[in-house]
Amino acid sequence: MGALRRWLDERIDLASLREELVDRKMPGGLTWWHTLGSATLAVFVVQIVTGVVLAMYYAPSPDHAYDSVRYLEHTVVSGALLRGIHHWGASAMIVLVCAHMVRVFSMGAYKYPREINWLLGVGLLFLVLGFGFTGYLLPWDQKAYWATQVGTNIAGTTPLVGGLLSTLLRGGTQLGAATLTRFYALHVLLFPILLGVFALLHLALVIRQGIAPRTPVLDTEAPRRTSDPAYPAYYRERYARSKGAGVRFWPDIIAKDIVVAAVVVVVLVLLAHFAGAGLEAPADPTDTQYVPRPEWYFLPFFQLLKLVPGSLESAVAVGVPAALAVVLVALPFFDRGSMRSLWHRPVAAGSLGVLLGGVALLFGAALRSAPPPSSVNELGAPLNEMQLAGRTLFKAHSCTSCHALGDLKPDTSSGAIPNAPDLTEVGLRHSAAWMHSFIEDPGRFHPDSKMPTFGPPKLTHQEIEDIAQYLSSLRGKNWATAKPEIQDTFPPPVKRTENP
Amino acid sequence: MSPEASADASPDAEDANVIGRRRFLRWVSGIGSAVIGILVGVPVIRSFLSPALGKTKPSRWIKVAEDIALIDLGVPVRAGFVQDESDAWVEAQVEEAVWLYTDDGEKFKAYNSHCTHLGCSYGYDKASNTFLCPCHRGQFDVKTGAVLAGPPPRPLDTLPVEIRDSAVFVDYTNFRPGVPQKVSA
């Protein structure tokens, strides 16, 4: 070990590299808030690692995308967990990037001499949002399809270049195969490279300039403006003094960063395990019922669009993100006051308060106006989680193209199998257990049944059970008072000649 | 001056407190990194290795011939069939075939139709009454599947055969080519 180190040292001078990167002196008294940037970096690494394996099980084409994601969820060992981590990791990136930005803003860390790093950070913020937007489409389920439909239409309302913009985003006039490959290429090729380069520059500048010290250090006896010719000298002297506390990057600072990153990863894995990433029915461009809702981090914006009158909608849809970008980019150049603590920056504190408050209000309003997450069946009876999953599968497999259910009647002209039983009251006649067996192998019950077999490998037993549970919730229009009269008859067990 | 800075001025305090503190922080960093590595690494590695961790497929009996009475004696017969195959997330129908051979119309031999050398489809050569693989001139005995000539590392892969109501069923499997042992692919 020692010999190897000496060998490398003689050639590439590891010792000075170590001094510069690992043992470098840091300003004292950094807070837990200072760990948010490195936590974001940690999650980015998690996203790369999980993303590489996800890409091995993904086919970016409309006829296979959904099936490949389903394969990952159901067949690949730890596949659901892997996808869950990546899904929640995306949310974590957004939360952490925004929190990091609020921290940097409130501590005035974007001011002299860190304007360039603030700009890189703004670039990183938009890249992370771009990742979220492009990644969202990839599973090609209902949510993905319709949220992207809305998102690309918003871009299409831009004055003058709207049509061009939405055509470029979609790779054509319609959302389809070319959109999916386009989003895929951005998500797995261009954005990772850009984000990697920006993040490296961002980090390199943090090392080169040193992390911004706590606010009090630079707030006493400072020239009023950072543009004052005396400011750089003042800054250098104060910054050098702030490093006198004998705090080193390793392990004094990094330990806190690692603890926070580890907590974030634990939360990610717990969310991935218990909440998962979710997968709705496959994208159905003909669906007229689906109410698209964006991913939660776009909800405040979504709510804002609902509040403005129609004539202003396109102005707000394009204007607000554009204005936000302009303000963020211009911030370090028009805010030249030298005070860094929020207590001494009433305008900044007020603006931040208004912005955060506004986002919180919009977010709250969006949550309250959320349609009850369609947790009732077609007849209005409430559904539990298993039944909801069953309902999704029920729709995905187009059961109502043959079976009637409430007001949904099968379209007999389109090759529907005739005489399929009406399912409106099926939960009154049959138990979930009976329906499970029936769906698995209808031919066992009625040799001349026209219903296709849904047993494994077409559906897993869990999925059949979800559907059976959903079906047992179908108890007619008077579901609240109707009494089930179960009339199950099971066929005699048969010996399978197929598998001796 | 901050309190840390004044404490730093005393070298004794540095020795006792700072070194102990740094040892603790190194330890915390190590544990934290390990937690991150394990929590993310395990699902990543498991899903990467997933194809190797999978269980072998259950056997599939396939009807390859309707009536044994129609099968020639002493001459191998190629019986093709269409199989539903799920290739990961792609459901496809693939055409496969087996070679059937019988001397007496009662006892049947079924050979996987891929050469054991590198997986080419071999054919029947009437002149020599042997199986002949066009890729590298592998030659097999029609009765036993034994290698007569060429590079194949093992005899032809025989498949279990069953006669049910005078139809021929074969438990179809593919095997890994190029190795001396018969292991399923």
Interface residues (C-beta under 8 A of the other chain):
Chain A: G28 G29 A42 V46 V49 T50 V53 M56 Y57 A59 H64 D67 S68 R70 Y71 L72 T75 V76 V77 S78 G79 L81 L82 I85 G244 A245 G246 V247 P251 D252 I254 A255 I258 V259 A261 A262 V265 V266 V269 P457 T497 E498 N499 P500
Chain B: S2 E4 A5 D8 E14 V18 R21 R22 L25 R26 V28 S29 I31 G32 S33 V35 I36 L39 V40 G41 V42 P43 V44 R46 S47 F48 L49 S50 L53 G54 P58 S59 W61 S86 A88 W89 V90 E162 R164
